[in-house]
Amino acid sequence: MDYSKDYNYHSHTFRCGHAANVPDGAYILKAVECGYKKYGVTDHVPVHPIFFGDSYVRMHDSDRYDYYDSIEKLKELYKGTIDVYLGFE
């Protein structure tokens, strides 16, 4: 059995500053299209700019609640089609 497409637990959103600037749902739709059963959205952990400056490689601290809300809504929207997980790296 080929498990290579069953899951992906490492992906980012536009908030990280180096992924495609597309809506979060576009990633989930693509994962469904590719046959994934489980998909983890694991953007870079947000850090306040005082510690990291204006970094282009991680989510801004001010974006974290939008991130939570967006992924939680997608979890519900795609329930029964694909398991969506929210996390950080």
N, C-alpha and C positions, 0 to 999 in steps of 0.2 A: 504494500500500500504506500502511495506517495503522500507523505505528510507535509511536503514543502509548502503547500498552499493552504493548509488548514488554519494557520494562525500567523499573526504578526503582532508582536507586543512592543514594537519600537517605531513610532512615527512622530511627526511634528506637525505643527500648524503654522500659519503665517506669523504667529506671535513670536516665534523664535528668531525671526529676522533673516533666516537663510533657507526657508522652505518656500514653495510656490505660494503666491498671494491669491489663494482661492478660498472659498468658504469651507468651513470645517466639514460640512456634509458632503462635499465633493470627494474627500478622502474616503468616507464611509461608502459612498456609492461605488467608487473604484474598487474598494476591497470586496464588496458584494459581487461586482462584475468579475473579479479575478477568482472568485470561489472561496474566499476566506470564510471561516466559521467564527473566528474570534479575532478582534482587532483592538490593539491597545494604542491609545493616543498618549504619548509620553513626551511632552514638550520639556524643554530645559526648565529647571526649577527657577521661578522668578526670584530675583534678588534686587533689593532696593538700589537705585542708581548711586547712592553714596558709597556703596561697596564695590560696584563694578563699572561705574561710569555709564555712559550711554552705549552699552554693548549692542552689537548686531548679532550676537550668537545666543541670546537667551531672552526669555519673556520679560517684559517690564513688570515690575511689581504691581503697577496699576491695572494690568491686564488679567490678573489671575481670576477675578470673580467672573469676568466675561467668559474666560476659558472654562471654568467649572460649569457655569450655566449652559453654555453651548454644548459641551460634551454630554452632560446629564440629559439634555433634551434629545440629543441624538440617540442615546442609549434607549430611551423610551420609544422614540420614533421607529427604530429598527429592531425593536424587541421581537424575537421570533424569527428574524431573518439573519441577524448576525449579533454576536455578543460584543458589545463595545465596552472597553475598560478605560478608565481615566487614571493617569499617573504622571509621574515626573521622572526625569533622569538628571 
